[in-house]
Amino acid sequence: MSKPYFRYIPEFDYISRESNSKNISDYIRVKNIFKKAEINQDIFNDLSNFTKYKIVGDERPDNIAYKVYNDQNLDWLILLSNNILNVESEWPLSQESFHNYLMTKYNTEENIYGVHHYETIQILNSEGKIIIKKGLEVPKDFSITYYDNGIEMIATNCTVGITNYQYETKINEDKRNIYILKSKYINTVINDMESIMSYKKGSSQYVSKNLVKGSNTRIYN
């Protein structure tokens, strides 16, 4: 089983700013969250290295990692494979969270089911050829003039209202379509993680590959 993501993140010692610190050389050790992991671009940019996956129900990244890789600690790999930085905004909301989001944004049930915008319905000519595609965002009174067998035709009443609920649901549902990195690349990515997250010698702040120490400016003031 692999390590959890935060075990890969190196640490950083910075001078304590706490008022009760008795020693000007007191340091606080924290995780360096500014260290960002990524998948090797040669792997990431080739779609053949991934398979499509549709998130089911309230599945979380760790649920999917366990289902696909038999290792819930690889939840970070699920996120990296889809360039997801913020799970709260880029991962599909659960049913309860989605309802709460709608109520917060639109305030009332009436507003939730109010019209967000209008889209076209599909219009065909007498030969079955598409004149207007379905799903184009247009004004409510949109119309189009076209010729069918030499006869001028005007397509009216060709829009449908899309509610705020439908609009937000589509955005949330689209987030369910993700990519899964094929298992044969896992070891390569993990090895890259070890290298990317390690500090390199040469800096005055370097302590070890897993730790750097900030300058104590208070000593010089």
C-alpha positions as CSV (number, residue, x, y, z in Angstrom):
1,M,0.0,0.0,0.0
2,S,1.3,3.5,-0.9
3,K,1.7,6.4,1.5
4,P,-1.1,9.0,2.0
5,Y,-0.4,12.2,0.1
6,F,0.6,14.3,3.1
7,R,3.4,11.8,3.9
8,Y,5.0,12.8,0.6
9,I,4.9,16.5,1.4
10,P,8.2,17.8,2.9
11,E,8.4,20.0,6.0
12,F,9.4,23.5,6.6
13,D,10.7,25.1,9.8
14,Y,9.8,28.8,10.2
15,I,10.4,31.2,13.0
16,S,7.7,31.2,15.6
17,R,5.5,34.3,15.6
18,E,3.7,33.3,18.8
19,S,3.6,36.0,21.4
20,N,4.4,33.5,24.2
21,S,7.6,32.3,22.5
22,K,10.4,32.7,25.0
23,N,13.2,32.1,22.6
24,I,13.9,34.1,19.5
25,S,15.2,31.0,17.8
26,D,12.0,29.0,18.4
27,Y,10.8,27.4,15.2
28,I,7.5,25.8,14.2
29,R,7.6,22.8,11.9
30,V,4.8,22.6,9.2
31,K,4.1,20.8,6.0
32,N,5.2,22.8,2.9
33,I,1.8,22.8,1.2
34,F,3.2,25.0,-1.6
35,K,5.1,21.9,-2.9
36,K,2.8,20.7,-5.8
37,A,2.9,17.2,-7.2
38,E,2.2,16.5,-10.8
39,I,2.2,13.6,-13.2
40,N,5.0,13.4,-15.7
41,Q,3.9,15.3,-18.8
42,D,4.8,12.5,-21.2
43,I,2.3,10.3,-19.3
44,F,-0.3,13.0,-18.5
45,N,-0.6,14.3,-22.1
46,D,-1.2,10.9,-23.7
47,L,-4.9,9.9,-23.3
48,S,-4.1,6.3,-24.1
49,N,-2.5,6.1,-20.7
50,F,-5.9,6.6,-19.0
51,T,-9.4,5.1,-19.0
52,K,-12.7,6.9,-18.7
53,Y,-14.6,6.6,-15.4
54,K,-18.0,7.9,-14.3
55,I,-18.3,8.8,-10.6
56,V,-21.3,6.9,-9.1
57,G,-23.4,8.5,-6.4
58,D,-21.4,10.0,-3.6
59,E,-18.1,8.3,-4.4
60,R,-15.1,10.1,-3.1
61,P,-11.5,10.0,-4.5
62,D,-10.5,7.4,-1.9
63,N,-13.5,5.2,-2.7
64,I,-12.5,5.2,-6.3
65,A,-8.8,4.6,-5.6
66,Y,-9.7,1.5,-3.5
67,K,-12.1,0.2,-6.2
68,V,-9.6,0.7,-9.0
69,Y,-6.2,0.2,-7.4
70,N,-7.2,-1.6,-4.2
71,D,-5.4,1.3,-2.4
72,Q,-7.4,4.2,-0.9
73,N,-4.2,6.1,-0.3
74,L,-3.9,6.7,-4.0
75,D,-6.8,9.2,-3.8
76,W,-4.3,11.9,-4.7
77,L,-3.6,10.0,-8.0
78,I,-7.2,10.2,-8.9
79,L,-7.1,14.0,-8.4
80,L,-3.8,14.5,-10.2
81,S,-5.0,12.5,-13.2
82,N,-7.8,15.0,-13.6
83,N,-5.8,18.1,-12.6
84,I,-8.2,18.7,-9.7
85,L,-6.9,21.2,-7.1
86,N,-10.0,22.0,-5.2
87,V,-12.2,19.0,-4.4
88,E,-15.0,21.2,-3.0
89,S,-15.5,23.0,-6.3
90,E,-14.2,20.5,-8.9
91,W,-15.7,17.2,-7.5
92,P,-19.4,16.4,-7.9
93,L,-21.5,17.3,-4.9
94,S,-23.4,14.8,-2.9
95,Q,-27.2,15.0,-3.1
96,E,-27.4,16.8,0.3
97,S,-24.5,19.2,-0.5
98,F,-26.0,19.9,-3.9
99,H,-29.4,20.9,-2.4
100,N,-27.6,23.1,0.2
101,Y,-25.6,24.7,-2.5
102,L,-28.7,25.5,-4.5
103,M,-30.5,27.0,-1.5
104,T,-27.5,29.1,-0.7
105,K,-27.1,30.4,-4.2
106,Y,-30.8,30.8,-5.2
107,N,-32.4,31.3,-1.7
108,T,-35.8,29.8,-2.5
109,E,-37.3,26.8,-4.3
110,E,-39.1,29.2,-6.6
111,N,-35.8,30.7,-7.7
112,I,-34.1,27.3,-8.1
113,Y,-36.8,26.4,-10.6
114,G,-36.8,29.7,-12.3
115,V,-35.4,30.1,-15.9
116,H,-31.7,30.4,-16.1
117,H,-31.5,30.7,-19.9
118,Y,-33.1,29.4,-23.1
119,E,-31.8,26.7,-25.5
120,T,-32.9,25.6,-29.0
121,I,-34.8,22.5,-29.7
122,Q,-33.8,20.5,-32.8
123,I,-35.4,21.6,-36.0
124,L,-35.3,19.4,-39.1
125,N,-36.3,20.1,-42.7
126,S,-38.6,17.9,-44.8
127,E,-35.6,15.7,-45.7
128,G,-34.6,15.2,-42.1
129,K,-31.5,17.4,-42.2
130,I,-30.8,19.4,-39.2
131,I,-31.6,23.1,-39.5
132,I,-31.1,24.0,-35.8
133,K,-29.1,21.9,-33.4
134,K,-30.5,21.1,-30.0
135,G,-29.0,22.8,-26.9
136,L,-27.7,26.1,-28.4
137,E,-28.0,29.0,-25.9
138,V,-30.2,31.7,-27.5
139,P,-32.6,34.5,-26.6
140,K,-36.2,33.4,-25.7
141,D,-37.7,34.8,-28.9
142,F,-35.0,33.2,-31.2
143,S,-36.2,32.3,-34.7
144,I,-34.5,31.4,-38.0
145,T,-35.4,31.7,-41.6
146,Y,-34.4,28.9,-44.0
147,Y,-35.4,27.4,-47.3
148,D,-37.0,23.9,-47.6
149,N,-37.4,22.7,-51.2
150,G,-37.2,26.3,-52.4
151,I,-39.9,27.5,-50.0
152,E,-39.0,30.1,-47.4
153,M,-39.7,28.8,-43.9
154,I,-39.5,30.6,-40.5
155,A,-38.8,28.5,-37.5
156,T,-40.4,30.1,-34.4
157,N,-41.2,28.7,-31.0
158,C,-38.0,26.8,-31.2
159,T,-36.6,27.5,-27.7
160,V,-37.1,25.9,-24.3
161,G,-36.4,27.3,-20.9
162,I,-33.6,25.7,-18.9
163,T,-34.1,26.2,-15.2
164,N,-31.4,27.0,-12.6
165,Y,-31.9,23.5,-11.3
166,Q,-31.2,21.9,-14.8
167,Y,-28.3,24.2,-15.4
168,E,-26.6,23.5,-12.1
169,T,-27.4,19.7,-12.3
170,K,-25.6,19.5,-15.7
171,I,-22.5,21.2,-14.3
172,N,-22.5,18.9,-11.3
173,E,-23.1,15.8,-13.5
174,D,-20.4,16.7,-16.0
175,K,-17.9,16.6,-13.1
176,R,-18.7,12.8,-12.8
177,N,-16.7,12.1,-16.0
178,I,-13.1,11.6,-15.1
179,Y,-10.0,9.8,-16.2
180,I,-8.2,7.0,-14.3
181,L,-4.5,6.4,-14.8
182,K,-3.7,2.9,-15.9
183,S,-2.2,0.8,-13.1
184,K,1.1,0.1,-15.0
185,Y,2.1,3.7,-14.5
186,I,1.6,3.9,-10.8
187,N,5.1,3.0,-9.7
188,T,6.5,5.6,-12.2
189,V,4.3,8.3,-10.7
190,I,5.1,7.4,-7.1
191,N,8.9,7.5,-7.9
192,D,8.4,10.9,-9.5
193,M,6.5,12.0,-6.4
194,E,9.5,11.1,-4.2
195,S,11.8,13.1,-6.4
196,I,9.4,16.2,-6.9
197,M,8.7,16.5,-3.3
198,S,12.3,16.2,-2.1
199,Y,14.4,19.2,-1.4
200,K,17.6,19.5,-3.4
201,K,21.0,20.3,-1.8
202,G,22.6,23.6,-2.4
203,S,20.2,26.0,-0.6
204,S,21.3,27.7,2.6
205,Q,17.9,26.6,4.0
206,Y,18.5,22.9,3.2
207,V,18.5,20.5,6.2
208,S,17.6,17.3,4.5
209,K,15.6,16.1,1.5
210,N,12.5,16.3,3.7
211,L,13.2,19.6,5.6
212,V,14.3,23.1,5.0
213,K,14.6,25.9,7.6
214,G,13.7,29.5,7.1
215,S,16.0,32.3,8.0
216,N,15.6,33.8,11.5
217,T,15.2,37.5,10.6
218,R,14.5,38.3,14.3
219,I,18.1,37.6,15.2
220,Y,19.3,40.3,12.8
221,N,16.8,43.0,13.8
